[in-house]
Amino acid sequence: MEVDINLLRKEIDEIDLEIVTLIENRMELCRRMGEVKANGGLPVRDEDRETEIMRRVGALCGLDRNRHSLISIYERILSESRRLQRPTEDPVAIAA
């Protein structure tokens, strides 16, 4: 049974929309987390929390063949999360 490439692309586009929405929500929460950490005098990086997240991501991965890719993606997400938590990295503040 041949699958139409356009149908597969449409499904990927729909998933991409969901992913972008979820990542944008996560990014906003990271910015807010940065404010809380700054106000509380806490460091941006919490290695214990990052280790916990990476373990959970690995455990949530349903297919072993996808685990390495998901771990790589999450390493980048965590890197961006730390960047967003730094007050000097606020694009609006930099532009002003």
PDB file of N, CA, C and O in Angstrom, chain B, residues numbered from 101:
ATOM      1  N   MET B 101       0.838  -1.185   0.000  1.00  0.00           N
ATOM      2  CA  MET B 101       0.000   0.000   0.000  1.00  0.00           C
ATOM      3  C   MET B 101       0.885   1.251   0.000  1.00  0.00           C
ATOM      4  O   MET B 101       1.690   1.458   0.908  1.00  0.00           O
ATOM      5  N   GLU B 102       0.724   2.048  -0.998  1.00  0.00           N
ATOM      6  CA  GLU B 102       1.531   3.248  -1.139  1.00  0.00           C
ATOM      7  C   GLU B 102       0.882   4.408  -0.387  1.00  0.00           C
ATOM      8  O   GLU B 102      -0.316   4.658  -0.515  1.00  0.00           O
ATOM      9  N   VAL B 103       1.691   5.104   0.395  1.00  0.00           N
ATOM     10  CA  VAL B 103       1.204   6.252   1.149  1.00  0.00           C
ATOM     11  C   VAL B 103       1.550   7.510   0.368  1.00  0.00           C
ATOM     12  O   VAL B 103       2.667   7.663  -0.126  1.00  0.00           O
ATOM     13  N   ASP B 104       0.593   8.394   0.264  1.00  0.00           N
ATOM     14  CA  ASP B 104       0.787   9.647  -0.451  1.00  0.00           C
ATOM     15  C   ASP B 104       1.719  10.549   0.362  1.00  0.00           C
ATOM     16  O   ASP B 104       1.453  10.838   1.529  1.00  0.00           O
ATOM     17  N   ILE B 105       2.805  10.985  -0.262  1.00  0.00           N
ATOM     18  CA  ILE B 105       3.781  11.833   0.423  1.00  0.00           C
ATOM     19  C   ILE B 105       3.149  13.129   0.920  1.00  0.00           C
ATOM     20  O   ILE B 105       3.558  13.656   1.954  1.00  0.00           O
ATOM     21  N   ASN B 106       2.169  13.641   0.208  1.00  0.00           N
ATOM     22  CA  ASN B 106       1.505  14.877   0.632  1.00  0.00           C
ATOM     23  C   ASN B 106       0.709  14.680   1.915  1.00  0.00           C
ATOM     24  O   ASN B 106       0.632  15.591   2.740  1.00  0.00           O
ATOM     25  N   LEU B 107       0.115  13.498   2.096  1.00  0.00           N
ATOM     26  CA  LEU B 107      -0.587  13.215   3.343  1.00  0.00           C
ATOM     27  C   LEU B 107       0.386  13.149   4.514  1.00  0.00           C
ATOM     28  O   LEU B 107       0.095  13.647   5.602  1.00  0.00           O
ATOM     29  N   LEU B 108       1.528  12.538   4.287  1.00  0.00           N
ATOM     30  CA  LEU B 108       2.549  12.481   5.337  1.00  0.00           C
ATOM     31  C   LEU B 108       3.048  13.880   5.687  1.00  0.00           C
ATOM     32  O   LEU B 108       3.235  14.203   6.860  1.00  0.00           O
ATOM     33  N   ARG B 109       3.262  14.701   4.674  1.00  0.00           N
ATOM     34  CA  ARG B 109       3.700  16.078   4.915  1.00  0.00           C
ATOM     35  C   ARG B 109       2.653  16.866   5.688  1.00  0.00           C
ATOM     36  O   ARG B 109       2.986  17.663   6.565  1.00  0.00           O
ATOM     37  N   LYS B 110       1.393  16.642   5.361  1.00  0.00           N
ATOM     38  CA  LYS B 110       0.314  17.332   6.074  1.00  0.00           C
ATOM     39  C   LYS B 110       0.312  16.942   7.555  1.00  0.00           C
ATOM     40  O   LYS B 110       0.146  17.797   8.425  1.00  0.00           O
ATOM     41  N   GLU B 111       0.495  15.667   7.832  1.00  0.00           N
ATOM     42  CA  GLU B 111       0.565  15.211   9.221  1.00  0.00           C
ATOM     43  C   GLU B 111       1.755  15.836   9.947  1.00  0.00           C
ATOM     44  O   GLU B 111       1.643  16.262  11.096  1.00  0.00           O
ATOM     45  N   ILE B 112       2.895  15.882   9.255  1.00  0.00           N
ATOM     46  CA  ILE B 112       4.085  16.500   9.853  1.00  0.00           C
ATOM     47  C   ILE B 112       3.833  17.975  10.128  1.00  0.00           C
ATOM     48  O   ILE B 112       4.216  18.478  11.184  1.00  0.00           O
ATOM     49  N   ASP B 113       3.195  18.673   9.197  1.00  0.00           N
ATOM     50  CA  ASP B 113       2.881  20.092   9.398  1.00  0.00           C
ATOM     51  C   ASP B 113       1.983  20.294  10.614  1.00  0.00           C
ATOM     52  O   ASP B 113       2.178  21.242  11.375  1.00  0.00           O
ATOM     53  N   GLU B 114       1.017  19.427  10.800  1.00  0.00           N
ATOM     54  CA  GLU B 114       0.114  19.528  11.951  1.00  0.00           C
ATOM     55  C   GLU B 114       0.869  19.283  13.256  1.00  0.00           C
ATOM     56  O   GLU B 114       0.643  19.970  14.252  1.00  0.00           O
ATOM     57  N   ILE B 115       1.757  18.310  13.242  1.00  0.00           N
ATOM     58  CA  ILE B 115       2.574  18.031  14.431  1.00  0.00           C
ATOM     59  C   ILE B 115       3.507  19.201  14.716  1.00  0.00           C
ATOM     60  O   ILE B 115       3.689  19.584  15.872  1.00  0.00           O
ATOM     61  N   ASP B 116       4.100  19.773  13.664  1.00  0.00           N
ATOM     62  CA  ASP B 116       4.979  20.925  13.839  1.00  0.00           C
ATOM     63  C   ASP B 116       4.250  22.081  14.510  1.00  0.00           C
ATOM     64  O   ASP B 116       4.819  22.766  15.361  1.00  0.00           O
ATOM     65  N   LEU B 117       3.012  22.298  14.139  1.00  0.00           N
ATOM     66  CA  LEU B 117       2.220  23.358  14.770  1.00  0.00           C
ATOM     67  C   LEU B 117       2.088  23.103  16.267  1.00  0.00           C
ATOM     68  O   LEU B 117       2.246  24.021  17.072  1.00  0.00           O
ATOM     69  N   GLU B 118       1.803  21.871  16.639  1.00  0.00           N
ATOM     70  CA  GLU B 118       1.689  21.527  18.055  1.00  0.00           C
ATOM     71  C   GLU B 118       3.018  21.700  18.777  1.00  0.00           C
ATOM     72  O   GLU B 118       3.063  22.227  19.889  1.00  0.00           O
ATOM     73  N   ILE B 119       4.093  21.256  18.146  1.00  0.00           N
ATOM     74  CA  ILE B 119       5.416  21.367  18.759  1.00  0.00           C
ATOM     75  C   ILE B 119       5.785  22.825  18.988  1.00  0.00           C
ATOM     76  O   ILE B 119       6.257  23.185  20.066  1.00  0.00           O
ATOM     77  N   VAL B 120       5.573  23.670  17.977  1.00  0.00           N
ATOM     78  CA  VAL B 120       5.909  25.089  18.101  1.00  0.00           C
ATOM     79  C   VAL B 120       5.104  25.729  19.227  1.00  0.00           C
ATOM     80  O   VAL B 120       5.652  26.495  20.019  1.00  0.00           O
ATOM     81  N   THR B 121       3.834  25.430  19.305  1.00  0.00           N
ATOM     82  CA  THR B 121       2.992  25.979  20.363  1.00  0.00           C
ATOM     83  C   THR B 121       3.501  25.552  21.742  1.00  0.00           C
ATOM     84  O   THR B 121       3.609  26.377  22.649  1.00  0.00           O
ATOM     85  N   LEU B 122       3.808  24.285  21.892  1.00  0.00           N
ATOM     86  CA  LEU B 122       4.297  23.780  23.174  1.00  0.00           C
ATOM     87  C   LEU B 122       5.658  24.379  23.537  1.00  0.00           C
ATOM     88  O   LEU B 122       5.894  24.729  24.693  1.00  0.00           O
ATOM     89  N   ILE B 123       6.540  24.494  22.562  1.00  0.00           N
ATOM     90  CA  ILE B 123       7.856  25.070  22.843  1.00  0.00           C
ATOM     91  C   ILE B 123       7.730  26.547  23.199  1.00  0.00           C
ATOM     92  O   ILE B 123       8.425  27.026  24.095  1.00  0.00           O
ATOM     93  N   GLU B 124       6.861  27.266  22.515  1.00  0.00           N
ATOM     94  CA  GLU B 124       6.655  28.675  22.865  1.00  0.00           C
ATOM     95  C   GLU B 124       6.127  28.802  24.296  1.00  0.00           C
ATOM     96  O   GLU B 124       6.558  29.686  25.037  1.00  0.00           O
ATOM     97  N   ASN B 125       5.210  27.939  24.684  1.00  0.00           N
ATOM     98  CA  ASN B 125       4.709  27.950  26.060  1.00  0.00           C
ATOM     99  C   ASN B 125       5.837  27.666  27.050  1.00  0.00           C
ATOM    100  O   ASN B 125       5.937  28.307  28.096  1.00  0.00           O
ATOM    101  N   ARG B 126       6.685  26.694  26.702  1.00  0.00           N
ATOM    102  CA  ARG B 126       7.811  26.347  27.576  1.00  0.00           C
ATOM    103  C   ARG B 126       8.777  27.523  27.685  1.00  0.00           C
ATOM    104  O   ARG B 126       9.285  27.815  28.768  1.00  0.00           O
ATOM    105  N   MET B 127       9.028  28.192  26.572  1.00  0.00           N
ATOM    106  CA  MET B 127       9.944  29.330  26.574  1.00  0.00           C
ATOM    107  C   MET B 127       9.438  30.448  27.487  1.00  0.00           C
ATOM    108  O   MET B 127      10.218  31.053  28.222  1.00  0.00           O
ATOM    109  N   GLU B 128       8.152  30.714  27.440  1.00  0.00           N
ATOM    110  CA  GLU B 128       7.588  31.751  28.311  1.00  0.00           C
ATOM    111  C   GLU B 128       7.738  31.363  29.776  1.00  0.00           C
ATOM    112  O   GLU B 128       8.075  32.201  30.612  1.00  0.00           O
ATOM    113  N   LEU B 129       7.489  30.098  30.088  1.00  0.00           N
ATOM    114  CA  LEU B 129       7.670  29.631  31.463  1.00  0.00           C
ATOM    115  C   LEU B 129       9.128  29.761  31.898  1.00  0.00           C
ATOM    116  O   LEU B 129       9.401  30.084  33.054  1.00  0.00           O
ATOM    117  N   CYS B 130      10.054  29.516  30.993  1.00  0.00           N
ATOM    118  CA  CYS B 130      11.476  29.663  31.312  1.00  0.00           C
ATOM    119  C   CYS B 130      11.823  31.113  31.616  1.00  0.00           C
ATOM    120  O   CYS B 130      12.583  31.390  32.544  1.00  0.00           O
ATOM    121  N   ARG B 131      11.276  32.028  30.849  1.00  0.00           N
ATOM    122  CA  ARG B 131      11.510  33.450  31.134  1.00  0.00           C
ATOM    123  C   ARG B 131      10.990  33.805  32.528  1.00  0.00           C
ATOM    124  O   ARG B 131      11.658  34.503  33.291  1.00  0.00           O
ATOM    125  N   ARG B 132       9.799  33.319  32.848  1.00  0.00           N
ATOM    126  CA  ARG B 132       9.227  33.576  34.171  1.00  0.00           C
ATOM    127  C   ARG B 132      10.074  32.922  35.262  1.00  0.00           C
ATOM    128  O   ARG B 132      10.271  33.497  36.332  1.00  0.00           O
ATOM    129  N   MET B 133      10.573  31.712  34.983  1.00  0.00           N
ATOM    130  CA  MET B 133      11.437  31.019  35.930  1.00  0.00           C
ATOM    131  C   MET B 133      12.708  31.828  36.171  1.00  0.00           C
ATOM    132  O   MET B 133      13.199  31.901  37.298  1.00  0.00           O
ATOM    133  N   GLY B 134      13.237  32.434  35.116  1.00  0.00           N
ATOM    134  CA  GLY B 134      14.420  33.273  35.264  1.00  0.00           C
ATOM    135  C   GLY B 134      14.176  34.446  36.189  1.00  0.00           C
ATOM    136  O   GLY B 134      15.041  34.798  36.992  1.00  0.00           O
ATOM    137  N   GLU B 135      13.010  35.051  36.085  1.00  0.00           N
ATOM    138  CA  GLU B 135      12.660  36.161  36.976  1.00  0.00           C
ATOM    139  C   GLU B 135      12.588  35.694  38.419  1.00  0.00           C
ATOM    140  O   GLU B 135      13.098  36.360  39.320  1.00  0.00           O
ATOM    141  N   VAL B 136      11.955  34.553  38.635  1.00  0.00           N
ATOM    142  CA  VAL B 136      11.839  34.003  39.991  1.00  0.00           C
ATOM    143  C   VAL B 136      13.220  33.695  40.561  1.00  0.00           C
ATOM    144  O   VAL B 136      13.513  34.012  41.713  1.00  0.00           O
ATOM    145  N   LYS B 137      14.064  33.072  39.738  1.00  0.00           N
ATOM    146  CA  LYS B 137      15.419  32.746  40.195  1.00  0.00           C
ATOM    147  C   LYS B 137      16.214  34.009  40.494  1.00  0.00           C
ATOM    148  O   LYS B 137      16.910  34.079  41.507  1.00  0.00           O
ATOM    149  N   ALA B 138      16.117  35.006  39.621  1.00  0.00           N
ATOM    150  CA  ALA B 138      16.845  36.261  39.835  1.00  0.00           C
ATOM    151  C   ALA B 138      16.388  36.942  41.116  1.00  0.00           C
ATOM    152  O   ALA B 138      17.208  37.421  41.898  1.00  0.00           O
ATOM    153  N   ASN B 139      15.085  36.982  41.328  1.00  0.00           N
ATOM    154  CA  ASN B 139      14.544  37.610  42.532  1.00  0.00           C
ATOM    155  C   ASN B 139      14.926  36.844  43.796  1.00  0.00           C
ATOM    156  O   ASN B 139      15.054  37.435  44.868  1.00  0.00           O
ATOM    157  N   GLY B 140      15.106  35.546  43.671  1.00  0.00           N
ATOM    158  CA  GLY B 140      15.469  34.727  44.825  1.00  0.00           C
ATOM    159  C   GLY B 140      16.962  34.512  44.974  1.00  0.00           C
ATOM    160  O   GLY B 140      17.402  33.807  45.882  1.00  0.00           O
ATOM    161  N   GLY B 141      17.754  35.119  44.083  1.00  0.00           N
ATOM    162  CA  GLY B 141      19.200  34.964  44.156  1.00  0.00           C
ATOM    163  C   GLY B 141      19.672  33.558  43.800  1.00  0.00           C
ATOM    164  O   GLY B 141      20.732  33.125  44.253  1.00  0.00           O
ATOM    165  N   LEU B 142      18.895  32.850  42.996  1.00  0.00           N
ATOM    166  CA  LEU B 142      19.247  31.480  42.616  1.00  0.00           C
ATOM    167  C   LEU B 142      19.983  31.465  41.286  1.00  0.00           C
ATOM    168  O   LEU B 142      19.757  32.328  40.438  1.00  0.00           O
ATOM    169  N   PRO B 143      20.863  30.488  41.099  1.00  0.00           N
ATOM    170  CA  PRO B 143      21.561  30.386  39.818  1.00  0.00           C
ATOM    171  C   PRO B 143      20.617  29.919  38.711  1.00  0.00           C
ATOM    172  O   PRO B 143      19.619  29.249  38.975  1.00  0.00           O
ATOM    173  N   VAL B 144      20.940  30.274  37.492  1.00  0.00           N
ATOM    174  CA  VAL B 144      20.134  29.857  36.347  1.00  0.00           C
ATOM    175  C   VAL B 144      20.173  28.340  36.200  1.00  0.00           C
ATOM    176  O   VAL B 144      19.139  27.701  36.005  1.00  0.00           O
ATOM    177  N   ARG B 145      21.364  27.772  36.294  1.00  0.00           N
ATOM    178  CA  ARG B 145      21.513  26.332  36.038  1.00  0.00           C
ATOM    179  C   ARG B 145      21.304  25.528  37.311  1.00  0.00           C
ATOM    180  O   ARG B 145      21.883  25.814  38.359  1.00  0.00           O
ATOM    181  N   ASP B 146      20.461  24.517  37.184  1.00  0.00           N
ATOM    182  CA  ASP B 146      20.215  23.552  38.253  1.00  0.00           C
ATOM    183  C   ASP B 146      20.507  22.166  37.665  1.00  0.00           C
ATOM    184  O   ASP B 146      19.638  21.544  37.054  1.00  0.00           O
ATOM    185  N   GLU B 147      21.729  21.701  37.859  1.00  0.00           N
ATOM    186  CA  GLU B 147      22.152  20.455  37.228  1.00  0.00           C
ATOM    187  C   GLU B 147      21.320  19.254  37.680  1.00  0.00           C
ATOM    188  O   GLU B 147      21.062  18.348  36.887  1.00  0.00           O
ATOM    189  N   ASP B 148      20.900  19.240  38.942  1.00  0.00           N
ATOM    190  CA  ASP B 148      20.054  18.138  39.413  1.00  0.00           C
ATOM    191  C   ASP B 148      18.732  18.108  38.653  1.00  0.00           C
ATOM    192  O   ASP B 148      18.261  17.041  38.259  1.00  0.00           O
ATOM    193  N   ARG B 149      18.144  19.266  38.450  1.00  0.00           N
ATOM    194  CA  ARG B 149      16.883  19.356  37.714  1.00  0.00           C
ATOM    195  C   ARG B 149      17.078  18.937  36.257  1.00  0.00           C
ATOM    196  O   ARG B 149      16.236  18.235  35.697  1.00  0.00           O
ATOM    197  N   GLU B 150      18.175  19.360  35.643  1.00  0.00           N
ATOM    198  CA  GLU B 150      18.434  18.981  34.259  1.00  0.00           C
ATOM    199  C   GLU B 150      18.626  17.470  34.132  1.00  0.00           C
ATOM    200  O   GLU B 150      18.138  16.856  33.183  1.00  0.00           O
ATOM    201  N   THR B 151      19.329  16.881  35.079  1.00  0.00           N
ATOM    202  CA  THR B 151      19.517  15.421  35.069  1.00  0.00           C
ATOM    203  C   THR B 151      18.175  14.715  35.193  1.00  0.00           C
ATOM    204  O   THR B 151      17.914  13.730  34.503  1.00  0.00           O
ATOM    205  N   GLU B 152      17.331  15.226  36.076  1.00  0.00           N
ATOM    206  CA  GLU B 152      15.987  14.659  36.264  1.00  0.00           C
ATOM    207  C   GLU B 152      15.181  14.737  34.962  1.00  0.00           C
ATOM    208  O   GLU B 152      14.516  13.772  34.586  1.00  0.00           O
ATOM    209  N   ILE B 153      15.239  15.870  34.285  1.00  0.00           N
ATOM    210  CA  ILE B 153      14.509  16.045  33.026  1.00  0.00           C
ATOM    211  C   ILE B 153      15.023  15.061  31.976  1.00  0.00           C
ATOM    212  O   ILE B 153      14.230  14.423  31.284  1.00  0.00           O
ATOM    213  N   MET B 154      16.338  14.935  31.856  1.00  0.00           N
ATOM    214  CA  MET B 154      16.902  14.037  30.847  1.00  0.00           C
ATOM    215  C   MET B 154      16.546  12.580  31.141  1.00  0.00           C
ATOM    216  O   MET B 154      16.272  11.819  30.213  1.00  0.00           O
ATOM    217  N   ARG B 155      16.543  12.187  32.385  1.00  0.00           N
ATOM    218  CA  ARG B 155      16.133  10.822  32.735  1.00  0.00           C
ATOM    219  C   ARG B 155      14.672  10.582  32.369  1.00  0.00           C
ATOM    220  O   ARG B 155      14.315   9.535  31.829  1.00  0.00           O
ATOM    221  N   ARG B 156      13.849  11.559  32.669  1.00  0.00           N
ATOM    222  CA  ARG B 156      12.429  11.428  32.371  1.00  0.00           C
ATOM    223  C   ARG B 156      12.192  11.343  30.865  1.00  0.00           C
ATOM    224  O   ARG B 156      11.396  10.523  30.407  1.00  0.00           O
ATOM    225  N   VAL B 157      12.876  12.182  30.098  1.00  0.00           N
ATOM    226  CA  VAL B 157      12.737  12.157  28.639  1.00  0.00           C
ATOM    227  C   VAL B 157      13.141  10.790  28.101  1.00  0.00           C
ATOM    228  O   VAL B 157      12.451  10.219  27.257  1.00  0.00           O
ATOM    229  N   GLY B 158      14.254  10.272  28.590  1.00  0.00           N
ATOM    230  CA  GLY B 158      14.699   8.951  28.156  1.00  0.00           C
ATOM    231  C   GLY B 158      13.677   7.874  28.489  1.00  0.00           C
ATOM    232  O   GLY B 158      13.443   6.963  27.696  1.00  0.00           O
ATOM    233  N   ALA B 159      13.074   7.983  29.661  1.00  0.00           N
ATOM    234  CA  ALA B 159      12.078   6.995  30.080  1.00  0.00           C
ATOM    235  C   ALA B 159      10.770   7.132  29.303  1.00  0.00           C
ATOM    236  O   ALA B 159      10.089   6.137  29.057  1.00  0.00           O
ATOM    237  N   LEU B 160      10.416   8.358  28.914  1.00  0.00           N
ATOM    238  CA  LEU B 160       9.171   8.590  28.185  1.00  0.00           C
ATOM    239  C   LEU B 160       9.248   8.151  26.730  1.00  0.00           C
ATOM    240  O   LEU B 160       8.224   7.903  26.092  1.00  0.00           O
ATOM    241  N   CYS B 161      10.451   8.058  26.217  1.00  0.00           N
ATOM    242  CA  CYS B 161      10.644   7.695  24.813  1.00  0.00           C
ATOM    243  C   CYS B 161      10.127   6.281  24.579  1.00  0.00           C
ATOM    244  O   CYS B 161      10.603   5.327  25.195  1.00  0.00           O
ATOM    245  N   GLY B 162       9.161   6.156  23.695  1.00  0.00           N
ATOM    246  CA  GLY B 162       8.527   4.870  23.446  1.00  0.00           C
ATOM    247  C   GLY B 162       9.349   3.922  22.586  1.00  0.00           C
ATOM    248  O   GLY B 162       9.185   2.706  22.680  1.00  0.00           O
ATOM    249  N   LEU B 163      10.219   4.454  21.761  1.00  0.00           N
ATOM    250  CA  LEU B 163      11.011   3.615  20.863  1.00  0.00           C
ATOM    251  C   LEU B 163      12.489   3.855  21.110  1.00  0.00           C
ATOM    252  O   LEU B 163      12.952   4.996  21.086  1.00  0.00           O
ATOM    253  N   ASP B 164      13.220   2.796  21.344  1.00  0.00           N
ATOM    254  CA  ASP B 164      14.655   2.922  21.585  1.00  0.00           C
ATOM    255  C   ASP B 164      15.364   3.648  20.451  1.00  0.00           C
ATOM    256  O   ASP B 164      16.304   4.407  20.688  1.00  0.00           O
ATOM    257  N   ARG B 165      14.919   3.417  19.221  1.00  0.00           N
ATOM    258  CA  ARG B 165      15.600   4.033  18.083  1.00  0.00           C
ATOM    259  C   ARG B 165      15.463   5.557  18.076  1.00  0.00           C
ATOM    260  O   ARG B 165      16.229   6.233  17.389  1.00  0.00           O
ATOM    261  N   ASN B 166      14.513   6.107  18.818  1.00  0.00           N
ATOM    262  CA  ASN B 166      14.318   7.558  18.882  1.00  0.00           C
ATOM    263  C   ASN B 166      14.996   8.206  20.089  1.00  0.00           C
ATOM    264  O   ASN B 166      15.104   9.430  20.160  1.00  0.00           O
ATOM    265  N   ARG B 167      15.450   7.392  21.031  1.00  0.00           N
ATOM    266  CA  ARG B 167      15.973   7.919  22.300  1.00  0.00           C
ATOM    267  C   ARG B 167      17.136   8.901  22.080  1.00  0.00           C
ATOM    268  O   ARG B 167      17.135   9.990  22.654  1.00  0.00           O
ATOM    269  N   HIS B 168      18.108   8.535  21.269  1.00  0.00           N
ATOM    270  CA  HIS B 168      19.264   9.401  21.048  1.00  0.00           C
ATOM    271  C   HIS B 168      18.827  10.754  20.463  1.00  0.00           C
ATOM    272  O   HIS B 168      19.306  11.802  20.895  1.00  0.00           O
ATOM    273  N   SER B 169      17.937  10.725  19.502  1.00  0.00           N
ATOM    274  CA  SER B 169      17.460  11.975  18.890  1.00  0.00           C
ATOM    275  C   SER B 169      16.734  12.842  19.903  1.00  0.00           C
ATOM    276  O   SER B 169      16.958  14.051  19.959  1.00  0.00           O
ATOM    277  N   LEU B 170      15.872  12.242  20.699  1.00  0.00           N
ATOM    278  CA  LEU B 170      15.131  13.017  21.702  1.00  0.00           C
ATOM    279  C   LEU B 170      16.056  13.606  22.761  1.00  0.00           C
ATOM    280  O   LEU B 170      15.867  14.743  23.196  1.00  0.00           O
ATOM    281  N   ILE B 171      17.043  12.840  23.170  1.00  0.00           N
ATOM    282  CA  ILE B 171      18.009  13.353  24.144  1.00  0.00           C
ATOM    283  C   ILE B 171      18.752  14.554  23.540  1.00  0.00           C
ATOM    284  O   ILE B 171      18.948  15.561  24.220  1.00  0.00           O
ATOM    285  N   SER B 172      19.158  14.456  22.288  1.00  0.00           N
ATOM    286  CA  SER B 172      19.849  15.567  21.617  1.00  0.00           C
ATOM    287  C   SER B 172      18.959  16.801  21.524  1.00  0.00           C
ATOM    288  O   SER B 172      19.409  17.919  21.774  1.00  0.00           O
ATOM    289  N   ILE B 173      17.711  16.595  21.168  1.00  0.00           N
ATOM    290  CA  ILE B 173      16.765  17.713  21.081  1.00  0.00           C
ATOM    291  C   ILE B 173      16.596  18.362  22.448  1.00  0.00           C
ATOM    292  O   ILE B 173      16.591  19.588  22.559  1.00  0.00           O
ATOM    293  N   TYR B 174      16.458  17.557  23.474  1.00  0.00           N
ATOM    294  CA  TYR B 174      16.261  18.109  24.815  1.00  0.00           C
ATOM    295  C   TYR B 174      17.504  18.798  25.345  1.00  0.00           C
ATOM    296  O   TYR B 174      17.394  19.755  26.112  1.00  0.00           O
ATOM    297  N   GLU B 175      18.682  18.337  24.954  1.00  0.00           N
ATOM    298  CA  GLU B 175      19.898  19.055  25.343  1.00  0.00           C
ATOM    299  C   GLU B 175      19.842  20.477  24.799  1.00  0.00           C
ATOM    300  O   GLU B 175      20.220  21.425  25.488  1.00  0.00           O
ATOM    301  N   ARG B 176      19.376  20.623  23.579  1.00  0.00           N
ATOM    302  CA  ARG B 176      19.249  21.951  22.974  1.00  0.00           C
ATOM    303  C   ARG B 176      18.147  22.769  23.662  1.00  0.00           C
ATOM    304  O   ARG B 176      18.310  23.965  23.906  1.00  0.00           O
ATOM    305  N   ILE B 177      17.034  22.113  23.968  1.00  0.00           N
ATOM    306  CA  ILE B 177      15.942  22.801  24.670  1.00  0.00           C
ATOM    307  C   ILE B 177      16.425  23.323  26.016  1.00  0.00           C
ATOM    308  O   ILE B 177      16.126  24.459  26.382  1.00  0.00           O
ATOM    309  N   LEU B 178      17.166  22.510  26.754  1.00  0.00           N
ATOM    310  CA  LEU B 178      17.672  22.944  28.060  1.00  0.00           C
ATOM    311  C   LEU B 178      18.678  24.083  27.908  1.00  0.00           C
ATOM    312  O   LEU B 178      18.699  25.006  28.722  1.00  0.00           O
ATOM    313  N   SER B 179      19.502  24.020  26.878  1.00  0.00           N
ATOM    314  CA  SER B 179      20.449  25.099  26.625  1.00  0.00           C
ATOM    315  C   SER B 179      19.713  26.412  26.358  1.00  0.00           C
ATOM    316  O   SER B 179      20.073  27.453  26.907  1.00  0.00           O
ATOM    317  N   GLU B 180      18.696  26.356  25.525  1.00  0.00           N
ATOM    318  CA  GLU B 180      17.899  27.547  25.239  1.00  0.00           C
ATOM    319  C   GLU B 180      17.132  28.008  26.478  1.00  0.00           C
ATOM    320  O   GLU B 180      16.959  29.208  26.694  1.00  0.00           O
ATOM    321  N   SER B 181      16.681  27.074  27.274  1.00  0.00           N
ATOM    322  CA  SER B 181      15.972  27.419  28.511  1.00  0.00           C
ATOM    323  C   SER B 181      16.870  28.223  29.444  1.00  0.00           C
ATOM    324  O   SER B 181      16.434  29.207  30.041  1.00  0.00           O
ATOM    325  N   ARG B 182      18.130  27.798  29.566  1.00  0.00           N
ATOM    326  CA  ARG B 182      19.077  28.546  30.407  1.00  0.00           C
ATOM    327  C   ARG B 182      19.305  29.938  29.830  1.00  0.00           C
ATOM    328  O   ARG B 182      19.344  30.923  30.567  1.00  0.00           O
ATOM    329  N   ARG B 183      19.456  30.016  28.518  1.00  0.00           N
ATOM    330  CA  ARG B 183      19.673  31.322  27.880  1.00  0.00           C
ATOM    331  C   ARG B 183      18.504  32.264  28.153  1.00  0.00           C
ATOM    332  O   ARG B 183      18.700  33.443  28.447  1.00  0.00           O
ATOM    333  N   LEU B 184      17.293  31.735  28.053  1.00  0.00           N
ATOM    334  CA  LEU B 184      16.103  32.558  28.260  1.00  0.00           C
ATOM    335  C   LEU B 184      15.940  32.991  29.708  1.00  0.00           C
ATOM    336  O   LEU B 184      15.271  33.986  29.989  1.00  0.00           O
ATOM    337  N   GLN B 185      16.540  32.259  30.619  1.00  0.00           N
ATOM    338  CA  GLN B 185      16.421  32.604  32.031  1.00  0.00           C
ATOM    339  C   GLN B 185      17.377  33.716  32.447  1.00  0.00           C
ATOM    340  O   GLN B 185      17.237  34.284  33.531  1.00  0.00           O
ATOM    341  N   ARG B 186      18.338  34.025  31.597  1.00  0.00           N
ATOM    342  CA  ARG B 186      19.274  35.099  31.906  1.00  0.00           C
ATOM    343  C   ARG B 186      18.640  36.428  31.512  1.00  0.00           C
ATOM    344  O   ARG B 186      18.268  36.608  30.352  1.00  0.00           O
ATOM    345  N   PRO B 187      18.510  37.359  32.449  1.00  0.00           N
ATOM    346  CA  PRO B 187      17.818  38.614  32.149  1.00  0.00           C
ATOM    347  C   PRO B 187      18.446  39.392  30.992  1.00  0.00           C
ATOM    348  O   PRO B 187      17.727  40.080  30.268  1.00  0.00           O
ATOM    349  N   THR B 188      19.747  39.305  30.799  1.00  0.00           N
ATOM    350  CA  THR B 188      20.407  40.062  29.726  1.00  0.00           C
ATOM    351  C   THR B 188      20.095  39.479  28.352  1.00  0.00           C
ATOM    352  O   THR B 188      20.401  40.102  27.335  1.00  0.00           O
ATOM    353  N   GLU B 189      19.489  38.290  28.307  1.00  0.00           N
ATOM    354  CA  GLU B 189      19.178  37.658  27.041  1.00  0.00           C
ATOM    355  C   GLU B 189      17.772  38.001  26.549  1.00  0.00           C
ATOM    356  O   GLU B 189      17.314  37.438  25.555  1.00  0.00           O
ATOM    357  N   ASP B 190      17.087  38.912  27.230  1.00  0.00           N
ATOM    358  CA  ASP B 190      15.748  39.306  26.827  1.00  0.00           C
ATOM    359  C   ASP B 190      15.847  40.149  25.556  1.00  0.00           C
ATOM    360  O   ASP B 190      16.391  41.252  25.595  1.00  0.00           O
ATOM    361  N   PRO B 191      15.325  39.643  24.414  1.00  0.00           N
ATOM    362  CA  PRO B 191      15.454  40.374  23.140  1.00  0.00           C
ATOM    363  C   PRO B 191      14.861  41.772  23.188  1.00  0.00           C
ATOM    364  O   PRO B 191      15.362  42.670  22.513  1.00  0.00           O
ATOM    365  N   VAL B 192      13.814  41.977  23.964  1.00  0.00           N
ATOM    366  CA  VAL B 192      13.188  43.297  24.049  1.00  0.00           C
ATOM    367  C   VAL B 192      14.137  44.257  24.772  1.00  0.00           C
ATOM    368  O   VAL B 192      14.280  45.412  24.370  1.00  0.00           O
ATOM    369  N   ALA B 193      14.782  43.781  25.832  1.00  0.00           N
ATOM    370  CA  ALA B 193      15.722  44.612  26.582  1.00  0.00           C
ATOM    371  C   ALA B 193      16.944  44.945  25.733  1.00  0.00           C
ATOM    372  O   ALA B 193      17.467  46.057  25.806  1.00  0.00           O
ATOM    373  N   ILE B 194      17.401  43.987  24.928  1.00  0.00           N
ATOM    374  CA  ILE B 194      18.563  44.217  24.088  1.00  0.00           C
ATOM    375  C   ILE B 194      18.249  45.254  23.018  1.00  0.00           C
ATOM    376  O   ILE B 194      19.101  46.083  22.700  1.00  0.00           O
ATOM    377  N   ALA B 195      17.051  45.225  22.461  1.00  0.00           N
ATOM    378  CA  ALA B 195      16.664  46.146  21.386  1.00  0.00           C
ATOM    379  C   ALA B 195      16.452  47.561  21.901  1.00  0.00           C
ATOM    380  O   ALA B 195      16.591  48.528  21.151  1.00  0.00           O
ATOM    381  N   ALA B 196      16.118  47.682  23.171  1.00  0.00           N
ATOM    382  CA  ALA B 196      15.807  49.014  23.731  1.00  0.00           C
ATOM    383  C   ALA B 196      17.042  49.859  23.962  1.00  0.00           C
ATOM    384  O   ALA B 196      16.936  50.994  24.426  1.00  0.00           O
TER     385      ALA B 196
END
